[in-house]
Amino acid sequence: MGVDETDSSRHAAAYAAGMARRQRAALVFVYVRSIGALDVLDPSALVGLRESHDAIAVELRALRDEVRALGITADYVEVIGDAATELLRIADDRHADLLVVGRSTRRGHRVAGSVAVRLVHSGHLPVTVVP
């Protein structure tokens, strides 16, 4: 389950938690911290980006804890890199049966392709994209 701070990601987390509960499956929340090439050029932007990532990570770990409180086995993994690449790598490492992600709402992704589209096109394993 790829997670971030977006509403569609929260919907995807709820969907994945429901699936995991019904199927008595484990759930792995994966947060990929992405750092763009331009972010590296401005040290002050990097500080702000790190603080933003840290706040999101705290919220996502709390979400994992809420899921655990429902009796669902859940883990949290945090990495730095390209979201699609890292999600596929972690899915391989964990022998995942399915990836669940939220739909992108960014306009540029309609042209350049979103993480969800890249995951689906990889043909690596089933991907559920939640609106």
PyMOL commands that place a pseudoatom at each C-alpha (Angstrom):
pseudoatom trace, name=CA, resn=MET, resi=1, chain=A, elem=C, hetatm=0, pos=[0.000, 0.000, 0.000]
pseudoatom trace, name=CA, resn=GLY, resi=2, chain=A, elem=C, hetatm=0, pos=[1.601, 3.231, -1.136]
pseudoatom trace, name=CA, resn=VAL, resi=3, chain=A, elem=C, hetatm=0, pos=[0.642, 6.114, 1.121]
pseudoatom trace, name=CA, resn=ASP, resi=4, chain=A, elem=C, hetatm=0, pos=[1.194, 9.857, 1.219]
pseudoatom trace, name=CA, resn=GLU, resi=5, chain=A, elem=C, hetatm=0, pos=[-0.668, 12.925, 2.454]
pseudoatom trace, name=CA, resn=THR, resi=6, chain=A, elem=C, hetatm=0, pos=[-3.414, 13.016, -0.203]
pseudoatom trace, name=CA, resn=ASP, resi=7, chain=A, elem=C, hetatm=0, pos=[-7.116, 12.265, 0.244]
pseudoatom trace, name=CA, resn=SER, resi=8, chain=A, elem=C, hetatm=0, pos=[-6.968, 9.556, -2.441]
pseudoatom trace, name=CA, resn=SER, resi=9, chain=A, elem=C, hetatm=0, pos=[-4.153, 7.892, -0.502]
pseudoatom trace, name=CA, resn=ARG, resi=10, chain=A, elem=C, hetatm=0, pos=[-6.289, 7.909, 2.643]
pseudoatom trace, name=CA, resn=HIS, resi=11, chain=A, elem=C, hetatm=0, pos=[-9.148, 6.332, 0.685]
pseudoatom trace, name=CA, resn=ALA, resi=12, chain=A, elem=C, hetatm=0, pos=[-6.736, 3.718, -0.646]
pseudoatom trace, name=CA, resn=ALA, resi=13, chain=A, elem=C, hetatm=0, pos=[-5.514, 3.008, 2.890]
pseudoatom trace, name=CA, resn=ALA, resi=14, chain=A, elem=C, hetatm=0, pos=[-9.078, 2.444, 4.082]
pseudoatom trace, name=CA, resn=TYR, resi=15, chain=A, elem=C, hetatm=0, pos=[-9.753, 0.173, 1.116]
pseudoatom trace, name=CA, resn=ALA, resi=16, chain=A, elem=C, hetatm=0, pos=[-6.553, -1.813, 1.712]
pseudoatom trace, name=CA, resn=ALA, resi=17, chain=A, elem=C, hetatm=0, pos=[-7.273, -2.120, 5.435]
pseudoatom trace, name=CA, resn=GLY, resi=18, chain=A, elem=C, hetatm=0, pos=[-10.739, -3.467, 4.684]
pseudoatom trace, name=CA, resn=MET, resi=19, chain=A, elem=C, hetatm=0, pos=[-9.302, -6.006, 2.255]
pseudoatom trace, name=CA, resn=ALA, resi=20, chain=A, elem=C, hetatm=0, pos=[-6.616, -7.049, 4.738]
pseudoatom trace, name=CA, resn=ARG, resi=21, chain=A, elem=C, hetatm=0, pos=[-9.201, -7.471, 7.502]
pseudoatom trace, name=CA, resn=ARG, resi=22, chain=A, elem=C, hetatm=0, pos=[-11.562, -9.552, 5.366]
pseudoatom trace, name=CA, resn=GLN, resi=23, chain=A, elem=C, hetatm=0, pos=[-8.782, -11.735, 3.977]
pseudoatom trace, name=CA, resn=ARG, resi=24, chain=A, elem=C, hetatm=0, pos=[-6.790, -11.899, 7.212]
pseudoatom trace, name=CA, resn=ALA, resi=25, chain=A, elem=C, hetatm=0, pos=[-3.790, -10.578, 5.318]
pseudoatom trace, name=CA, resn=ALA, resi=26, chain=A, elem=C, hetatm=0, pos=[-0.901, -8.402, 6.420]
pseudoatom trace, name=CA, resn=LEU, resi=27, chain=A, elem=C, hetatm=0, pos=[-0.740, -4.813, 5.261]
pseudoatom trace, name=CA, resn=VAL, resi=28, chain=A, elem=C, hetatm=0, pos=[2.435, -2.826, 4.630]
pseudoatom trace, name=CA, resn=PHE, resi=29, chain=A, elem=C, hetatm=0, pos=[2.171, 0.961, 4.481]
pseudoatom trace, name=CA, resn=VAL, resi=30, chain=A, elem=C, hetatm=0, pos=[4.971, 2.318, 2.278]
pseudoatom trace, name=CA, resn=TYR, resi=31, chain=A, elem=C, hetatm=0, pos=[5.888, 6.004, 2.260]
pseudoatom trace, name=CA, resn=VAL, resi=32, chain=A, elem=C, hetatm=0, pos=[8.430, 7.076, -0.335]
pseudoatom trace, name=CA, resn=ARG, resi=33, chain=A, elem=C, hetatm=0, pos=[10.084, 10.396, 0.317]
pseudoatom trace, name=CA, resn=SER, resi=34, chain=A, elem=C, hetatm=0, pos=[10.739, 11.899, -3.105]
pseudoatom trace, name=CA, resn=ILE, resi=35, chain=A, elem=C, hetatm=0, pos=[13.311, 14.633, -3.562]
pseudoatom trace, name=CA, resn=GLY, resi=36, chain=A, elem=C, hetatm=0, pos=[13.342, 16.432, -6.886]
pseudoatom trace, name=CA, resn=ALA, resi=37, chain=A, elem=C, hetatm=0, pos=[16.497, 17.580, -8.630]
pseudoatom trace, name=CA, resn=LEU, resi=38, chain=A, elem=C, hetatm=0, pos=[15.589, 21.241, -8.112]
pseudoatom trace, name=CA, resn=ASP, resi=39, chain=A, elem=C, hetatm=0, pos=[15.030, 20.710, -4.384]
pseudoatom trace, name=CA, resn=VAL, resi=40, chain=A, elem=C, hetatm=0, pos=[18.692, 19.792, -3.941]
pseudoatom trace, name=CA, resn=LEU, resi=41, chain=A, elem=C, hetatm=0, pos=[19.806, 23.143, -5.382]
pseudoatom trace, name=CA, resn=ASP, resi=42, chain=A, elem=C, hetatm=0, pos=[18.177, 25.176, -2.601]
pseudoatom trace, name=CA, resn=PRO, resi=43, chain=A, elem=C, hetatm=0, pos=[19.243, 24.184, 0.944]
pseudoatom trace, name=CA, resn=SER, resi=44, chain=A, elem=C, hetatm=0, pos=[16.355, 26.103, 2.512]
pseudoatom trace, name=CA, resn=ALA, resi=45, chain=A, elem=C, hetatm=0, pos=[13.897, 24.221, 0.312]
pseudoatom trace, name=CA, resn=LEU, resi=46, chain=A, elem=C, hetatm=0, pos=[15.450, 20.963, 1.462]
pseudoatom trace, name=CA, resn=VAL, resi=47, chain=A, elem=C, hetatm=0, pos=[14.879, 21.900, 5.110]
pseudoatom trace, name=CA, resn=GLY, resi=48, chain=A, elem=C, hetatm=0, pos=[11.241, 22.723, 4.418]
pseudoatom trace, name=CA, resn=LEU, resi=49, chain=A, elem=C, hetatm=0, pos=[10.802, 19.539, 2.402]
pseudoatom trace, name=CA, resn=ARG, resi=50, chain=A, elem=C, hetatm=0, pos=[12.328, 17.431, 5.179]
pseudoatom trace, name=CA, resn=GLU, resi=51, chain=A, elem=C, hetatm=0, pos=[10.002, 19.011, 7.751]
pseudoatom trace, name=CA, resn=SER, resi=52, chain=A, elem=C, hetatm=0, pos=[7.024, 18.365, 5.498]
pseudoatom trace, name=CA, resn=HIS, resi=53, chain=A, elem=C, hetatm=0, pos=[8.079, 14.739, 4.959]
pseudoatom trace, name=CA, resn=ASP, resi=54, chain=A, elem=C, hetatm=0, pos=[8.578, 14.283, 8.711]
pseudoatom trace, name=CA, resn=ALA, resi=55, chain=A, elem=C, hetatm=0, pos=[5.069, 15.576, 9.462]
pseudoatom trace, name=CA, resn=ILE, resi=56, chain=A, elem=C, hetatm=0, pos=[3.560, 13.263, 6.846]
pseudoatom trace, name=CA, resn=ALA, resi=57, chain=A, elem=C, hetatm=0, pos=[5.508, 10.293, 8.267]
pseudoatom trace, name=CA, resn=VAL, resi=58, chain=A, elem=C, hetatm=0, pos=[4.154, 10.962, 11.766]
pseudoatom trace, name=CA, resn=GLU, resi=59, chain=A, elem=C, hetatm=0, pos=[0.602, 11.025, 10.404]
pseudoatom trace, name=CA, resn=LEU, resi=60, chain=A, elem=C, hetatm=0, pos=[1.124, 7.810, 8.434]
pseudoatom trace, name=CA, resn=ARG, resi=61, chain=A, elem=C, hetatm=0, pos=[2.601, 5.934, 11.399]
pseudoatom trace, name=CA, resn=ALA, resi=62, chain=A, elem=C, hetatm=0, pos=[-0.481, 6.995, 13.386]
pseudoatom trace, name=CA, resn=LEU, resi=63, chain=A, elem=C, hetatm=0, pos=[-2.657, 5.614, 10.582]
pseudoatom trace, name=CA, resn=ARG, resi=64, chain=A, elem=C, hetatm=0, pos=[-0.747, 2.323, 10.788]
pseudoatom trace, name=CA, resn=ASP, resi=65, chain=A, elem=C, hetatm=0, pos=[-1.383, 2.254, 14.538]
pseudoatom trace, name=CA, resn=GLU, resi=66, chain=A, elem=C, hetatm=0, pos=[-5.122, 2.823, 13.975]
pseudoatom trace, name=CA, resn=VAL, resi=67, chain=A, elem=C, hetatm=0, pos=[-5.188, -0.130, 11.581]
pseudoatom trace, name=CA, resn=ARG, resi=68, chain=A, elem=C, hetatm=0, pos=[-3.344, -2.286, 14.103]
pseudoatom trace, name=CA, resn=ALA, resi=69, chain=A, elem=C, hetatm=0, pos=[-5.919, -1.345, 16.742]
pseudoatom trace, name=CA, resn=LEU, resi=70, chain=A, elem=C, hetatm=0, pos=[-8.538, -2.954, 14.470]
pseudoatom trace, name=CA, resn=GLY, resi=71, chain=A, elem=C, hetatm=0, pos=[-6.662, -6.243, 14.732]
pseudoatom trace, name=CA, resn=ILE, resi=72, chain=A, elem=C, hetatm=0, pos=[-5.009, -6.025, 11.319]
pseudoatom trace, name=CA, resn=THR, resi=73, chain=A, elem=C, hetatm=0, pos=[-1.348, -6.954, 11.022]
pseudoatom trace, name=CA, resn=ALA, resi=74, chain=A, elem=C, hetatm=0, pos=[0.286, -3.791, 9.673]
pseudoatom trace, name=CA, resn=ASP, resi=75, chain=A, elem=C, hetatm=0, pos=[3.821, -2.578, 9.123]
pseudoatom trace, name=CA, resn=TYR, resi=76, chain=A, elem=C, hetatm=0, pos=[5.272, 0.762, 8.049]
pseudoatom trace, name=CA, resn=VAL, resi=77, chain=A, elem=C, hetatm=0, pos=[8.214, 1.211, 5.693]
pseudoatom trace, name=CA, resn=GLU, resi=78, chain=A, elem=C, hetatm=0, pos=[9.757, 4.541, 4.774]
pseudoatom trace, name=CA, resn=VAL, resi=79, chain=A, elem=C, hetatm=0, pos=[12.326, 5.014, 2.018]
pseudoatom trace, name=CA, resn=ILE, resi=80, chain=A, elem=C, hetatm=0, pos=[13.784, 7.751, -0.167]
pseudoatom trace, name=CA, resn=GLY, resi=81, chain=A, elem=C, hetatm=0, pos=[13.606, 7.484, -3.928]
pseudoatom trace, name=CA, resn=ASP, resi=82, chain=A, elem=C, hetatm=0, pos=[11.282, 7.175, -6.888]
pseudoatom trace, name=CA, resn=ALA, resi=83, chain=A, elem=C, hetatm=0, pos=[7.832, 6.102, -5.686]
pseudoatom trace, name=CA, resn=ALA, resi=84, chain=A, elem=C, hetatm=0, pos=[7.013, 3.538, -8.386]
pseudoatom trace, name=CA, resn=THR, resi=85, chain=A, elem=C, hetatm=0, pos=[10.484, 1.980, -8.302]
pseudoatom trace, name=CA, resn=GLU, resi=86, chain=A, elem=C, hetatm=0, pos=[10.523, 1.712, -4.513]
pseudoatom trace, name=CA, resn=LEU, resi=87, chain=A, elem=C, hetatm=0, pos=[6.976, 0.364, -4.273]
pseudoatom trace, name=CA, resn=LEU, resi=88, chain=A, elem=C, hetatm=0, pos=[7.846, -2.402, -6.734]
pseudoatom trace, name=CA, resn=ARG, resi=89, chain=A, elem=C, hetatm=0, pos=[11.093, -3.179, -4.912]
pseudoatom trace, name=CA, resn=ILE, resi=90, chain=A, elem=C, hetatm=0, pos=[9.389, -3.420, -1.528]
pseudoatom trace, name=CA, resn=ALA, resi=91, chain=A, elem=C, hetatm=0, pos=[6.547, -5.483, -3.018]
pseudoatom trace, name=CA, resn=ASP, resi=92, chain=A, elem=C, hetatm=0, pos=[9.196, -7.920, -4.272]
pseudoatom trace, name=CA, resn=ASP, resi=93, chain=A, elem=C, hetatm=0, pos=[11.005, -7.962, -0.925]
pseudoatom trace, name=CA, resn=ARG, resi=94, chain=A, elem=C, hetatm=0, pos=[7.747, -8.624, 0.965]
pseudoatom trace, name=CA, resn=HIS, resi=95, chain=A, elem=C, hetatm=0, pos=[6.341, -11.078, -1.620]
pseudoatom trace, name=CA, resn=ALA, resi=96, chain=A, elem=C, hetatm=0, pos=[3.243, -8.897, -1.959]
pseudoatom trace, name=CA, resn=ASP, resi=97, chain=A, elem=C, hetatm=0, pos=[0.198, -10.203, -3.801]
pseudoatom trace, name=CA, resn=LEU, resi=98, chain=A, elem=C, hetatm=0, pos=[-1.222, -6.768, -4.587]
pseudoatom trace, name=CA, resn=LEU, resi=99, chain=A, elem=C, hetatm=0, pos=[-0.314, -3.084, -4.586]
pseudoatom trace, name=CA, resn=VAL, resi=100, chain=A, elem=C, hetatm=0, pos=[-2.953, -0.532, -3.562]
pseudoatom trace, name=CA, resn=VAL, resi=101, chain=A, elem=C, hetatm=0, pos=[-2.443, 3.160, -4.333]
pseudoatom trace, name=CA, resn=GLY, resi=102, chain=A, elem=C, hetatm=0, pos=[-4.555, 6.268, -4.589]
pseudoatom trace, name=CA, resn=ARG, resi=103, chain=A, elem=C, hetatm=0, pos=[-5.312, 7.980, -7.884]
pseudoatom trace, name=CA, resn=SER, resi=104, chain=A, elem=C, hetatm=0, pos=[-3.190, 11.011, -8.655]
pseudoatom trace, name=CA, resn=THR, resi=105, chain=A, elem=C, hetatm=0, pos=[-4.949, 14.360, -8.715]
pseudoatom trace, name=CA, resn=ARG, resi=106, chain=A, elem=C, hetatm=0, pos=[-2.011, 16.309, -10.176]
pseudoatom trace, name=CA, resn=ARG, resi=107, chain=A, elem=C, hetatm=0, pos=[-2.614, 17.768, -13.629]
pseudoatom trace, name=CA, resn=GLY, resi=108, chain=A, elem=C, hetatm=0, pos=[0.877, 17.016, -14.923]
pseudoatom trace, name=CA, resn=HIS, resi=109, chain=A, elem=C, hetatm=0, pos=[0.391, 13.324, -14.293]
pseudoatom trace, name=CA, resn=ARG, resi=110, chain=A, elem=C, hetatm=0, pos=[-2.161, 13.157, -17.080]
pseudoatom trace, name=CA, resn=VAL, resi=111, chain=A, elem=C, hetatm=0, pos=[0.693, 13.851, -19.481]
pseudoatom trace, name=CA, resn=ALA, resi=112, chain=A, elem=C, hetatm=0, pos=[3.781, 12.493, -17.728]
pseudoatom trace, name=CA, resn=GLY, resi=113, chain=A, elem=C, hetatm=0, pos=[2.092, 9.543, -16.043]
pseudoatom trace, name=CA, resn=SER, resi=114, chain=A, elem=C, hetatm=0, pos=[1.375, 9.014, -12.383]
pseudoatom trace, name=CA, resn=VAL, resi=115, chain=A, elem=C, hetatm=0, pos=[2.858, 6.499, -9.982]
pseudoatom trace, name=CA, resn=ALA, resi=116, chain=A, elem=C, hetatm=0, pos=[-0.325, 4.433, -10.337]
pseudoatom trace, name=CA, resn=VAL, resi=117, chain=A, elem=C, hetatm=0, pos=[-0.069, 4.359, -14.135]
pseudoatom trace, name=CA, resn=ARG, resi=118, chain=A, elem=C, hetatm=0, pos=[3.603, 3.412, -13.975]
pseudoatom trace, name=CA, resn=LEU, resi=119, chain=A, elem=C, hetatm=0, pos=[2.811, 0.581, -11.545]
pseudoatom trace, name=CA, resn=VAL, resi=120, chain=A, elem=C, hetatm=0, pos=[0.012, -0.748, -13.741]
pseudoatom trace, name=CA, resn=HIS, resi=121, chain=A, elem=C, hetatm=0, pos=[2.187, -0.563, -16.853]
pseudoatom trace, name=CA, resn=SER, resi=122, chain=A, elem=C, hetatm=0, pos=[5.003, -2.425, -15.117]
pseudoatom trace, name=CA, resn=GLY, resi=123, chain=A, elem=C, hetatm=0, pos=[2.895, -5.579, -15.330]
pseudoatom trace, name=CA, resn=HIS, resi=124, chain=A, elem=C, hetatm=0, pos=[4.736, -6.719, -12.248]
pseudoatom trace, name=CA, resn=LEU, resi=125, chain=A, elem=C, hetatm=0, pos=[1.774, -7.599, -10.035]
pseudoatom trace, name=CA, resn=PRO, resi=126, chain=A, elem=C, hetatm=0, pos=[-1.886, -6.605, -9.683]
pseudoatom trace, name=CA, resn=VAL, resi=127, chain=A, elem=C, hetatm=0, pos=[-2.451, -2.959, -8.821]
pseudoatom trace, name=CA, resn=THR, resi=128, chain=A, elem=C, hetatm=0, pos=[-5.639, -1.504, -7.412]
pseudoatom trace, name=CA, resn=VAL, resi=129, chain=A, elem=C, hetatm=0, pos=[-6.017, 2.255, -7.929]
pseudoatom trace, name=CA, resn=VAL, resi=130, chain=A, elem=C, hetatm=0, pos=[-8.508, 3.849, -5.543]
pseudoatom trace, name=CA, resn=PRO, resi=131, chain=A, elem=C, hetatm=0, pos=[-10.125, 7.232, -6.362]
for i in range(1, 131): cmd.bond("trace and resi %d" % i, "trace and resi %d" % (i + 1))
show_as sticks, trace
zoom trace
